[in-house]
Amino acid sequence: MGISAGMGADAAFSISTVLGFLLTAVRVAGVFVFVPIPGLKSAVDPARVILILGITIALFPVWPHPQGDAPAALFAMWTLSEASLGIGIGLTVAFAIEAFTVGAQVIGLQAGYSFASTIDPATQADSTVLVAITQTFAAILFFVTGLDRDVLRIFARSLVVFPPGMFVLSRGSAQLILEAGSTMFTTGLRLALPVMAVMVMVDISLALLGRVNAQLNLLSVAFPIKMLLGVGLLAWMAVLLPALLRGASSATFAAARVLAGH
């Protein structure tokens, strides 16, 4: 009887551990749908699976331990709950990076870079040159500034606060994510406004020059000047981008911490 009871306990423990591993993997996969890792979206499926499994195993000390005899319907509800929480955290983290994309879109339109397109290495889709460069640079800054470690801390805390099935995507949680999304636009405009101001001054100067010399082909003169000024201003602002990213991430990560129960 003692041996049978011990074997039953070991089996129950192993099933609970497997369920905890699966639920944690679902939450990790939901986060990394949006977290900006360079080359992750274009990577082969085994590489992405290995990354998700590696992070899941690293979080073993905070795995949940649900009941091993949970019915299939309850486990499906747990899975949806884990996926919604993971996607919510991933969205709030991605907003800080997408702010640079918004700024690059505005700058590229004003500086004339919207006419130059290339292949985005992350999505393999056609994209403007400035947007592709800015996305890659922002993704590198994400790791240089140590924001990836903050994501893991937030995620580990969420496993402690919200065991499987405990998280419910309420109206307040959805509003919190939307408010974090507003940071994407405000930060993007802060990035683009200095360049836009200079571009407006260039347009006014060229308009006055065109009034003085009507024979001047302003279209052939404006494009090189605006593109060179745009590159120069971005190079000058490059030293400010880490601070700008930390400022944007402080707001979005605060929303992620609240969402994760901090």
Secondary structure, DSSP 8 states (H G I E B T S, - for coil): -HHHHHHHHHHHHHHHHHHHHHHHHHHHHHHTTTS--TTTTTS-HHHHHHHHHHHHHHTGGG-----TT--HHHHHHHHHHHHHHHHHHHHHHHHHHHHHHHHHHHHHHHHTGGG-EEE-TTT-SEEEHHHHHHHHHHHHHHHHTTHHHHHHHHHHHHHHHS-TT-----HHHHHHHHHHHHHHHHHHHHHHHHHHHHHHHHHHHHHHHHHH-TTS-HHHHHHHHHHHHHHHHHHHHGGGHHHHHHHHHHHHHHHHHHHTT-
